[in-house]
């Protein structure tokens, strides 16, 4: 397989996953703001931190009001992590590999792009935003399912799975990092119902609530939520599970010994972490180190398998690790 083709498949998967995750975040944050009283609402600023766009956002906007943040995350082409930008990048990658992916999958990616662009005003309006974002989520999931069911499970599919799972692991750590930093530590003793609501939002951002209750069989609380989202080996969006998927793909690829050692190190870091004793600052430092490790793994994959004789397609890049959240 040509390295350029592998790179296009890898980044197509990452961008589709990124768009889906961003849509989930906006919908869940909208509902969270309705559940919390005004004096303890986290607002929209945390979403900018989760997506790694603080510097760019504040260069474009003075205030972090809901309208500006939603526009930045949904339809701002200056933001490479916006839903519109992500789907546009995914479409460009898919366009160049139409002889590799099933035709129906390419058509679905193209249709999703046309919907996201053509109905953008609906996504920016409060009344129609939920349905718009739901269409993004379902469209992304349809593409993922179509590729799983119709694409050859060869090297190309391994790169697709690697891209998707690295993006998932990255987003899971970001959601935990930013949301746990905004879980009202000063009110924890006085307002436990609101703290509960925010941990619920962490789970719902990852569509993890039902599986959490089924597997953990305890109420929604900080430590069991963190254990489930970081160390569970069966939930598809848990960090350890995503790393296991990446490991499985790498075992099928040549020249992967160094990469496998890097994945094994990250798996040890996650599985051996004593979550129950990590309060706010140590947890933040732990998640920062994990994000740096994921970014380094992405760089190693790129250096090992992707040729860079020209500019990368669609300005492809992983988001920077969070600092100072």
Buried (B, 14 or more C-beta within 10 A) or exposed (E): BEBBBBBBBBBBBBBBBBBBBBBBBBBBBBEBBEBBEEEBBBBBBBBBBBBBBBEBBEEEBEEBEBEBBBBBBBBBEEBBBBBBBBBBBBBBBBBBBBEBBBEEBBEBBBBBBEBBBEBBEBBBEEEEBBEBBEBBBEBBEBBBEBBEEEBEEEBBBBBBBBBBBBBBBBBBBBBBBBBBBBBBEEEEEEBEEBBBBBBBBBBBBBBBBEBBBEBBEEEBEBEBBBBBBBBBEEBBBBBBBBBBBBBBBBEEBEEBEEBBEBBEEBBEBBEEBEBEEBEEEEBBEBBBBBBBBBBBBBEBBBEBBBEEEEEBBBEBBBBEBBEEB
